[in-house]
């Protein structure tokens, strides 16, 4: 189920129950598209999350306190000025749509009580958070929901100019225009006859007819309604019998009423046991063992979005690095193709040397003006006959020298190419390892470590940091084998070097996926003898944190740490090792 009008209705009810009358103590903006309020209400502290991210826009209570930037963004300063210290009057849902009004009573600079409204518009990539003010210092809390008031935009998280939208501009000082409606019906105010008429006149399937006719009904909810009514979702709405339409209306009415009364939420799990969908009603066709019930809509939403939001944030923050690294990978691959083409072109260089030597050996038998010369190739044990092309305007000696010159030029090209190919392969391997690290990153600190590494390598320009800003250093992943051994995993090349050469003891077991980019893995022994179980589990983790994560029988090399060396001048993460053993395992991410 999507974050549709039914979900918004449940969230608004919960927020009113817990936050109405509360006081806003703090305002934070941990992400560029996310706001958090600390609100003291009914003797408890609450943290309210509002985000207008393109992938996961939503509003709900949260327990997740994120680190905040040292310098507060402009929109945060505006919210602190107008809302901090204010009293939350109410939360409202506009016409069962995904638009929430948070009404706040606060003091103006003149000491007068004013009503401010924070509008949260949940509309995919067009989502926004907008602070509006009626400008009437005598406005009462009872009047704040009157929609004919002339609300004015104070500021917004996303500024929408005429260049972005010719229909609706969201800029400070502009009159606030509500988001365009789709002329759909409000499910809260639908009569039976009107519902049946909508189905009768619809020129599409039952499933599609419902969510196209009613505000706040997502395709997922529409599918739920058809299942509860015992109808095929692909059936044409106009083909419904009167009895089927009556059943569908009853189900529709009951589901809306159920969503109003419920204080619980449900998450549907996929085959891997991970959250796949959520709803504020109990899904009709989902097995009980695939459902997790939550006491509170916010608790359900936080559980559902936690991992998704983290992945989305990491993808956003690593996008520029991935693009840069991929460009370098593509450049190395293209360079290797050009190098291979050159190798193909000079593959017959030994033939030119042979021609020069044969001409020199037969120099007195060759006359100037000859176009070719045929002789026996006495350098071949079979002594075959060979015909050599000659330049008629050159002497025999000059023809021989021409062949030697061509040979020597291609020989130098070959020798130079060997070094260039080696360096290019090292670069390609390095960028491949960086991309693997980026794909395995779990938080912003991991991304920052990789950014620092690329800066140190001269691939990125150094960015100025704010005074007093201390970048947090990410730590290696830590696992414990089933028989008690500690397993550590480096998350990037710099961390791999530190883990292998500063943290690990000489007798510890070092593991790495064979001949592919991946993390350095350390099996910490602490004076004990490693078990086959511990080595196998560590190898599975090494395979998982490598480019072959999705493989089925991945080769993983392992050896004592003392056998691992770093060549002088090698790039971060690059090592050589010998002797070693190899295990073939199925990748497994283990448990932190």
C-alpha positions as CSV (number, residue, x, y, z in Angstrom):
1,X,0.0,0.0,0.0
2,X,1.2,3.5,-0.8
3,X,1.2,6.5,1.6
4,X,-2.3,7.3,0.4
5,X,-5.2,9.3,1.9
6,X,-6.3,6.4,4.1
7,X,-2.8,6.3,5.7
8,X,-2.7,10.1,6.0
9,X,-6.1,10.0,7.8
10,X,-4.8,7.5,10.3
11,X,-1.6,9.5,10.8
12,X,-3.5,12.8,11.3
13,X,-5.8,11.1,13.9
14,X,-2.7,9.8,15.8
15,X,-0.9,13.1,15.7
16,X,-3.9,15.0,17.0
17,X,-4.3,12.5,19.9
18,X,-0.6,12.8,20.9
19,X,0.5,16.2,19.9
20,X,-2.5,18.6,20.0
21,X,-1.9,21.2,22.7
22,X,1.8,20.4,22.8
23,X,4.7,22.9,22.7
24,X,7.4,22.9,20.0
25,X,10.7,22.9,21.8
26,X,13.2,22.3,19.0
27,X,13.3,22.4,15.2
28,X,16.0,20.5,13.2
29,X,16.8,19.8,9.6
30,X,19.1,16.8,9.5
31,X,18.6,16.3,5.7
32,X,18.0,18.8,3.0
33,X,14.5,17.5,2.5
34,X,13.6,16.5,6.1
35,X,12.4,18.4,9.1
36,X,12.2,17.1,12.7
37,X,10.2,18.8,15.6
38,X,10.7,18.0,19.2
39,X,7.3,18.5,20.8
40,X,6.4,18.4,24.5
41,X,2.8,17.2,24.8
42,X,0.8,15.6,27.6
43,X,3.8,15.1,29.8
44,X,5.9,13.3,27.2
45,X,8.5,14.3,24.6
46,X,7.8,13.4,21.0
47,X,9.8,13.7,17.8
48,X,7.8,14.5,14.6
49,X,9.3,13.7,11.3
50,X,8.3,15.5,8.1
51,X,10.1,14.7,4.8
52,X,9.4,15.7,1.2
53,X,12.0,13.3,-0.3
54,X,11.1,12.3,-3.9
55,X,11.2,8.6,-3.0
56,X,9.8,8.3,0.5
57,X,7.7,11.5,1.4
58,X,5.8,11.1,4.6
59,X,4.9,12.4,8.1
60,X,4.8,10.5,11.4
61,X,6.3,10.2,14.8
62,X,9.8,8.8,15.0
63,X,12.4,7.6,17.5
64,X,15.3,8.1,15.1
65,X,17.3,11.1,16.1
66,X,19.7,12.0,13.3
67,X,22.9,14.2,13.6
68,X,22.2,17.8,12.6
69,X,24.4,20.1,10.5
70,X,26.6,22.5,12.4
71,X,25.2,25.4,10.5
72,X,21.4,25.4,10.3
73,X,19.8,25.7,6.8
74,X,17.8,28.8,6.0
75,X,14.4,27.1,6.2
76,X,15.2,25.8,9.6
77,X,16.0,29.3,10.8
78,X,12.6,30.5,9.4
79,X,10.8,27.7,11.2
80,X,12.6,28.4,14.5
81,X,11.6,32.0,14.2
82,X,7.9,31.4,13.6
83,X,7.2,28.1,15.2
84,X,9.7,27.3,18.0
85,X,8.0,27.8,21.3
86,X,4.6,27.8,19.7
87,X,1.6,25.6,20.6
88,X,0.3,22.9,18.3
89,X,-3.4,23.5,17.7
90,X,-4.3,20.7,15.4
91,X,-3.5,18.6,12.4
92,X,-5.9,18.5,9.5
93,X,-6.2,16.4,6.3
94,X,-7.4,18.3,3.3
95,X,-10.4,16.5,1.5
96,X,-9.0,13.0,2.3
97,X,-6.0,13.9,0.1
98,X,-2.3,13.5,0.9
99,X,-2.1,17.1,2.2
100,X,-1.7,17.8,5.9
101,X,-2.1,21.1,7.7
102,X,-0.2,21.5,11.0
103,X,-1.7,24.6,12.7
104,X,0.5,26.3,15.3
105,X,-0.2,29.2,17.6
106,X,2.8,31.4,18.3
107,X,3.8,34.9,19.3
108,X,4.7,37.4,16.7
109,X,7.7,39.9,17.0
110,X,5.2,42.4,18.3
111,X,4.1,40.0,21.1
112,X,0.7,39.2,19.5
113,X,-0.7,35.7,19.2
114,X,-0.7,34.5,15.6
115,X,-1.6,31.4,13.8
116,X,0.9,29.8,11.4
117,X,0.3,26.8,9.2
118,X,2.8,24.3,8.0
119,X,1.5,22.6,4.9
120,X,2.9,19.1,4.1
121,X,2.2,18.1,0.5
122,X,2.9,14.4,-0.1
123,X,3.0,14.2,-3.9
124,X,6.0,12.0,-4.9
125,X,8.8,14.1,-6.5
126,X,6.6,17.2,-6.2
127,X,6.3,16.9,-2.4
128,X,7.0,20.0,-0.4
129,X,6.8,21.5,3.1
130,X,5.4,25.1,3.1
131,X,5.1,27.6,6.0
132,X,2.2,30.0,5.4
133,X,0.7,32.9,7.4
134,X,-2.6,34.6,7.1
135,X,-1.1,37.9,8.2
136,X,-4.0,38.5,10.6
137,X,-2.6,38.8,14.1
138,X,-6.1,38.6,15.6
139,X,-6.9,35.3,13.9
140,X,-8.2,32.7,16.5
141,X,-7.4,29.0,16.5
142,X,-11.0,28.3,15.7
143,X,-10.7,30.3,12.5
144,X,-7.4,28.8,11.3
145,X,-9.1,26.0,9.3
146,X,-11.3,28.4,7.3
147,X,-10.1,27.8,3.7
148,X,-11.2,31.2,2.3
149,X,-8.4,32.9,4.3
150,X,-5.7,34.5,2.2
151,X,-2.7,32.5,3.3
152,X,0.7,33.8,2.2
153,X,3.9,31.8,1.8
154,X,6.5,32.7,4.4
155,X,9.0,30.1,3.1
156,X,9.2,26.6,1.8
157,X,11.6,23.7,1.7
158,X,11.5,23.7,-2.1
159,X,11.1,27.0,-3.9
160,X,9.0,26.6,-7.1
161,X,9.5,29.4,-9.5
162,X,7.7,30.1,-12.9
163,X,10.7,28.3,-14.6
164,X,9.7,25.1,-12.7
165,X,5.9,25.4,-12.9
166,X,3.8,27.9,-14.8
167,X,0.7,26.8,-12.9
168,X,1.7,27.2,-9.3
169,X,4.6,29.1,-7.8
170,X,5.7,28.6,-4.2
171,X,8.0,31.5,-3.2
172,X,8.2,33.7,-0.1
173,X,5.6,36.5,-0.2
174,X,3.5,34.8,-2.9
175,X,-0.2,33.9,-2.2
176,X,-0.4,30.3,-1.3
177,X,-2.3,28.3,-3.9
178,X,-3.4,24.8,-2.8
179,X,-2.2,21.9,-5.0
180,X,-4.4,21.3,-8.0
181,X,-7.1,18.8,-7.4
182,X,-8.0,15.9,-9.7
183,X,-11.8,16.5,-9.3
184,X,-12.2,13.2,-7.4
185,X,-14.8,12.4,-4.8
186,X,-14.1,12.4,-1.0
187,X,-14.6,8.9,0.3
188,X,-15.9,10.3,3.6
189,X,-19.0,11.8,1.9
190,X,-20.1,9.2,-0.6
191,X,-23.7,8.0,-0.8
192,X,-24.6,4.5,-2.0
193,X,-26.4,5.7,-5.1
194,X,-23.6,7.9,-6.1
195,X,-21.1,5.1,-5.7
196,X,-23.1,2.7,-7.8
197,X,-23.5,5.3,-10.5
198,X,-19.8,5.9,-10.6
199,X,-19.2,2.1,-11.2
200,X,-22.0,2.0,-13.8
201,X,-20.5,4.9,-15.8
202,X,-16.9,3.8,-15.5
203,X,-15.3,2.6,-18.7
204,X,-12.5,0.6,-17.1
205,X,-11.9,-2.3,-14.7
206,X,-13.4,-2.3,-11.2
207,X,-9.9,-2.0,-9.7
208,X,-9.0,1.1,-11.7
209,X,-12.5,2.7,-11.5
210,X,-12.3,2.9,-7.6
211,X,-9.0,4.7,-7.3
212,X,-9.7,6.9,-10.3
213,X,-13.0,8.1,-8.8
214,X,-12.0,8.7,-5.2
215,X,-9.4,10.9,-3.6
216,X,-6.8,9.2,-1.3
217,X,-7.5,5.6,-2.6
218,X,-4.3,4.0,-3.9
219,X,-4.2,1.1,-6.4
220,X,-3.3,-1.2,-3.5
221,X,-6.3,-0.2,-1.4
222,X,-8.5,-0.6,-4.5
223,X,-7.1,-4.1,-5.0
224,X,-8.0,-4.8,-1.3
225,X,-11.5,-3.7,-1.8
226,X,-12.1,-6.0,-4.8
227,X,-10.7,-8.9,-2.9
228,X,-12.9,-8.3,0.1
229,X,-15.9,-8.0,-2.2
230,X,-15.0,-11.3,-3.9
231,X,-14.6,-9.7,-7.3
232,X,-12.0,-10.1,-10.0
233,X,-10.0,-6.8,-10.2
234,X,-9.9,-7.2,-14.0
235,X,-13.7,-7.3,-14.4
236,X,-15.2,-4.3,-16.1
237,X,-17.0,-1.9,-13.7
238,X,-19.9,-1.4,-16.0
239,X,-20.5,-5.2,-16.0
240,X,-21.1,-5.4,-12.2
241,X,-24.6,-6.6,-11.2
242,X,-26.6,-4.5,-8.8
243,X,-25.9,-7.0,-6.1
244,X,-22.1,-6.9,-6.7
245,X,-22.1,-3.1,-6.7
246,X,-24.0,-3.1,-3.3
247,X,-21.5,-5.5,-1.8
248,X,-18.6,-3.5,-3.1
249,X,-20.1,-0.3,-1.7
250,X,-20.6,-2.0,1.7
251,X,-16.9,-3.2,1.7
252,X,-15.8,0.3,0.7
253,X,-17.8,2.0,3.5
254,X,-16.6,-0.5,6.0
255,X,-12.9,-0.1,5.0
256,X,-13.1,3.7,5.4
257,X,-14.7,3.3,8.8
258,X,-12.2,0.7,9.8
259,X,-9.3,3.0,8.9
260,X,-10.8,5.8,11.0
261,X,-11.2,3.6,14.1
262,X,-8.0,1.5,14.0
263,X,-5.0,2.5,16.1
264,X,-2.9,-0.3,14.7
265,X,-0.9,-0.9,11.5
266,X,0.2,-4.0,9.6
267,X,3.4,-4.8,7.6
268,X,3.4,-7.5,5.0
269,X,6.6,-9.5,4.8
270,X,8.1,-10.9,1.6
271,X,9.6,-14.4,1.2
272,X,12.9,-13.1,2.7
273,X,11.1,-11.8,5.8
274,X,11.6,-8.2,4.8
275,X,8.9,-5.5,4.8
276,X,7.1,-5.5,1.4
277,X,3.9,-3.4,2.1
278,X,2.1,-1.7,4.9
279,X,-1.6,-0.8,5.6
280,X,-3.7,0.7,8.4
281,X,-6.2,-2.2,8.0
282,X,-5.6,-6.0,8.1
283,X,-5.0,-7.2,4.6
284,X,-7.7,-9.7,3.4
285,X,-5.5,-12.1,1.4
286,X,-2.2,-12.1,3.4
287,X,-1.4,-15.1,5.6
288,X,-1.1,-14.4,9.3
289,X,2.6,-15.6,9.4
290,X,3.4,-12.9,6.8
291,X,1.9,-10.1,8.8
292,X,3.5,-8.0,11.6
293,X,1.1,-6.0,13.7
294,X,2.1,-2.6,15.2
295,X,0.3,-0.7,18.0
296,X,0.5,2.7,16.4
297,X,0.6,4.0,12.8
298,X,3.8,5.8,13.3
299,X,5.5,2.7,14.7
300,X,4.5,0.8,11.6
301,X,5.6,3.5,9.2
302,X,9.0,3.9,10.9
303,X,9.6,0.1,10.8
304,X,8.6,0.0,7.1
305,X,10.6,3.0,5.9
306,X,13.7,2.7,8.1
307,X,15.8,0.6,5.8
308,X,14.3,2.0,2.6
309,X,15.0,5.5,3.7
310,X,18.6,4.6,4.6
311,X,19.2,3.0,1.2
312,X,17.6,5.9,-0.6
313,X,19.7,8.5,1.3
314,X,22.9,6.5,0.6
315,X,22.0,6.3,-3.1
316,X,21.4,10.1,-3.2
317,X,24.6,11.0,-1.4
318,X,26.8,8.6,-3.3
319,X,25.3,9.3,-6.7
320,X,28.0,11.9,-7.7
321,X,30.8,9.6,-6.5
322,X,29.3,6.6,-8.4
323,X,29.0,8.7,-11.5
324,X,32.7,9.8,-11.2
325,X,34.0,6.4,-10.5
326,X,31.9,4.8,-13.3
327,X,33.3,7.5,-15.7
328,X,36.8,6.5,-14.7
329,X,36.0,2.8,-15.1
330,X,34.6,3.5,-18.6
331,X,37.7,5.5,-19.4
332,X,40.0,2.6,-18.4
333,X,38.0,0.1,-20.4
334,X,38.1,2.3,-23.5
335,X,41.8,2.8,-23.0
336,X,42.3,-0.9,-22.7
337,X,40.4,-1.5,-26.0
338,X,42.7,1.1,-27.7
339,X,45.8,-0.6,-26.3
340,X,44.6,-4.0,-27.5
341,X,44.0,-2.6,-30.9
342,X,47.6,-1.2,-31.0
343,X,48.8,-4.7,-29.8
344,X,47.0,-6.3,-32.7
345,X,48.5,-3.8,-35.2
346,X,52.1,-4.6,-34.0
347,X,51.5,-8.4,-33.6
348,X,53.7,-9.2,-36.7
349,X,56.7,-7.0,-35.7
350,X,59.0,-10.1,-35.6
351,X,58.2,-10.6,-39.3
352,X,59.9,-7.2,-40.1
353,X,62.9,-8.2,-38.1
354,X,63.1,-11.5,-40.1
355,X,62.8,-9.6,-43.4
356,X,65.6,-7.2,-42.4
357,X,67.9,-10.1,-41.4
358,X,67.2,-12.1,-44.6
359,X,67.8,-9.1,-46.8
360,X,71.1,-8.4,-44.9
361,X,72.2,-12.0,-45.4
362,X,71.4,-11.9,-49.1
363,X,72.4,-8.3,-49.7
364,X,74.8,-9.1,-52.6
365,X,72.1,-11.1,-54.4
366,X,69.7,-8.2,-54.5
367,X,69.8,-5.5,-57.1
368,X,68.4,-2.0,-56.8
369,X,65.2,-1.6,-58.7
370,X,63.8,-5.1,-57.7
371,X,60.2,-5.0,-56.5
372,X,60.5,-8.2,-54.5
373,X,63.1,-10.8,-53.5
374,X,62.4,-14.5,-52.9
375,X,64.7,-16.5,-50.7
376,X,64.9,-19.4,-48.3
377,X,64.1,-18.7,-44.7
378,X,67.0,-20.4,-43.0
379,X,65.9,-19.2,-39.6
380,X,63.0,-21.8,-39.8
381,X,64.0,-25.4,-39.4
382,X,61.7,-26.3,-42.3
383,X,63.5,-23.7,-44.5
384,X,60.4,-22.5,-46.4
385,X,60.6,-20.0,-49.2
386,X,59.6,-16.4,-48.4
387,X,59.0,-13.5,-50.7
388,X,59.9,-10.0,-49.4
389,X,58.5,-6.8,-50.8
390,X,61.1,-4.2,-51.8
391,X,61.1,-0.4,-52.5
392,X,62.4,-0.1,-56.1
393,X,63.9,3.3,-55.4
394,X,66.0,2.1,-52.4
395,X,69.2,0.2,-52.3
396,X,69.3,-3.3,-50.8
397,X,70.9,-1.9,-47.7
398,X,68.3,0.8,-47.4
399,X,65.5,-1.7,-47.8
400,X,67.0,-3.8,-45.0
401,X,67.3,-0.8,-42.7
402,X,63.7,0.2,-43.4
403,X,62.5,-3.2,-42.2
404,X,64.7,-3.0,-39.1
405,X,63.5,0.5,-38.4
406,X,59.9,-0.6,-38.6
407,X,60.6,-3.5,-36.3
408,X,62.4,-1.4,-33.7
409,X,59.6,1.2,-33.7
410,X,57.0,-1.5,-33.1
411,X,59.2,-3.2,-30.5
412,X,59.4,0.1,-28.5
413,X,55.7,0.6,-28.8
414,X,55.1,-3.0,-27.5
415,X,57.5,-2.4,-24.5
416,X,55.9,0.9,-23.7
417,X,52.4,-0.6,-24.0
418,X,53.2,-3.3,-21.4
419,X,53.8,-0.7,-18.7
420,X,50.8,1.4,-19.8
421,X,48.6,-1.7,-19.8
422,X,49.8,-2.7,-16.3
423,X,49.1,0.8,-14.9
424,X,45.7,0.9,-16.6
425,X,44.8,-2.5,-15.2
426,X,45.8,-1.3,-11.7
427,X,43.6,1.8,-12.1
428,X,40.7,-0.2,-13.4
429,X,41.0,-2.6,-10.5
430,X,41.2,0.3,-8.0
431,X,38.1,2.1,-9.4
432,X,36.3,-1.2,-9.5
433,X,37.0,-1.7,-5.8
434,X,35.8,1.8,-5.0
435,X,32.6,1.2,-6.8
436,X,32.1,-2.1,-4.8
437,X,32.7,-0.2,-1.6
438,X,30.2,2.5,-2.6
439,X,27.6,-0.2,-3.3
440,X,28.2,-1.7,0.1
441,X,28.0,1.6,2.0
442,X,25.6,1.5,4.9
443,X,25.7,5.1,6.2
444,X,26.9,8.6,5.4
445,X,30.2,8.1,7.3
446,X,31.1,5.3,4.8
447,X,30.5,7.7,1.9
448,X,32.6,10.4,3.5
449,X,35.5,7.9,4.0
450,X,35.4,7.1,0.3
451,X,35.2,10.8,-0.6
452,X,38.3,11.5,1.5
453,X,40.1,8.6,-0.1
454,X,39.3,9.9,-3.6
455,X,40.4,13.4,-2.5
456,X,43.8,12.0,-1.2
457,X,44.3,10.2,-4.5
458,X,43.8,13.5,-6.4
459,X,40.6,12.3,-8.1
460,X,38.4,14.7,-6.2
461,X,39.1,18.3,-5.4
462,X,39.4,19.0,-1.7
463,X,36.3,20.8,-0.3
464,X,36.5,23.4,2.4
465,X,35.0,22.3,5.7
466,X,33.2,24.5,8.2
467,X,35.2,25.7,11.3
468,X,34.8,23.2,14.1
469,X,33.4,20.5,11.8
470,X,35.0,17.1,12.6
471,X,34.1,14.4,10.1
472,X,33.1,11.2,11.8
473,X,35.2,8.2,11.0
474,X,33.3,5.0,10.0
475,X,34.2,1.8,11.8
476,X,34.6,-1.7,10.3
477,X,31.7,-4.1,10.4
478,X,31.9,-6.6,13.2
479,X,30.4,-10.1,13.3
480,X,30.7,-13.1,15.5
481,X,31.0,-16.6,14.2
482,X,28.7,-19.3,15.5
483,X,31.5,-20.7,17.6
484,X,32.5,-17.3,19.1
485,X,35.3,-15.9,16.9
486,X,35.2,-12.2,16.0
487,X,35.1,-11.3,12.3
488,X,35.9,-7.8,11.1
489,X,35.1,-6.4,7.6
490,X,36.6,-3.3,6.0
491,X,34.0,-1.1,4.2
492,X,36.4,0.8,1.9
493,X,40.0,0.8,0.7
494,X,41.4,3.0,3.4
495,X,39.6,1.0,6.1
496,X,40.9,-2.2,4.5
497,X,44.5,-1.0,4.9
498,X,43.9,0.0,8.5
499,X,42.2,-3.2,9.3
500,X,44.9,-5.4,7.7
501,X,48.1,-3.6,8.7
502,X,47.2,-1.8,11.9
503,X,44.4,-3.7,13.6
504,X,45.0,-7.3,12.7
505,X,47.6,-9.4,14.5
506,X,50.2,-11.4,12.4
507,X,48.6,-14.7,13.4
508,X,45.0,-13.6,12.5
509,X,43.4,-15.0,9.4
510,X,43.0,-12.6,6.5
511,X,40.4,-13.3,3.8
512,X,39.5,-11.8,0.4
513,X,37.4,-12.8,-2.6
514,X,39.7,-14.2,-5.2
515,X,40.7,-11.9,-8.1
516,X,37.7,-9.6,-7.7
517,X,37.1,-6.3,-5.8
518,X,36.0,-6.8,-2.2
519,X,36.5,-6.1,1.5
520,X,39.4,-7.3,3.5
521,X,38.1,-9.6,6.2
522,X,39.9,-10.4,9.4
523,X,39.2,-13.5,11.5
524,X,40.4,-12.5,15.0
525,X,42.0,-15.4,16.8
526,X,43.1,-13.9,20.2
527,X,45.6,-16.8,20.6
528,X,43.1,-19.5,19.7
529,X,43.3,-22.0,16.9
530,X,40.8,-21.2,14.1
531,X,38.0,-23.7,13.5
532,X,36.8,-24.8,10.1
533,X,33.4,-23.4,11.0
534,X,34.8,-19.9,11.8
535,X,36.9,-19.9,8.6
536,X,33.9,-20.9,6.4
537,X,31.6,-18.3,8.0
538,X,34.3,-15.6,7.5
539,X,34.8,-16.7,3.9
540,X,31.0,-16.4,3.3
541,X,31.1,-12.9,4.7
542,X,34.1,-12.0,2.5
543,X,32.2,-13.3,-0.6
544,X,29.1,-11.3,0.4
545,X,31.1,-8.1,0.7
546,X,32.6,-8.4,-2.7
547,X,31.6,-7.9,-6.3
548,X,30.4,-11.5,-6.4
549,X,27.8,-10.9,-3.7
550,X,25.1,-12.4,-5.9
551,X,27.3,-15.4,-6.9
552,X,26.6,-19.0,-5.9
553,X,30.1,-20.6,-5.6
554,X,32.6,-17.8,-4.9
555,X,36.3,-18.5,-4.5
556,X,37.8,-16.8,-1.3
557,X,41.5,-16.8,-0.6
558,X,42.6,-16.9,3.1
559,X,46.0,-16.9,4.8
560,X,47.7,-15.7,8.0
561,X,47.9,-11.9,8.1
562,X,51.7,-12.0,8.2
563,X,51.7,-13.3,4.7
564,X,49.9,-10.2,3.3
565,X,52.2,-7.4,2.0
566,X,51.5,-4.0,0.5
567,X,53.8,-3.1,-2.4
568,X,55.6,0.3,-2.2
569,X,53.5,3.0,-3.8
570,X,50.4,0.8,-4.2
571,X,46.9,2.3,-4.2
572,X,44.8,2.0,-1.0
573,X,43.4,-1.6,-0.6
574,X,45.9,-3.2,-2.9
575,X,48.0,-6.1,-1.4
576,X,49.8,-9.2,-2.4
577,X,49.8,-12.5,-0.5
578,X,51.5,-15.9,-0.6
579,X,51.1,-18.7,0.4
580,X,47.3,-19.0,0.7
581,X,44.4,-21.5,0.6
582,X,41.1,-21.1,-1.3
583,X,37.6,-21.9,-0.1
584,X,34.5,-22.0,-2.3
585,X,31.4,-20.7,-0.5
586,X,27.9,-19.2,-0.9
587,X,27.9,-15.5,0.0
588,X,26.2,-14.7,3.4
589,X,26.0,-11.2,4.9
590,X,26.0,-12.6,8.5
591,X,24.5,-10.9,11.5
592,X,25.9,-7.7,13.1
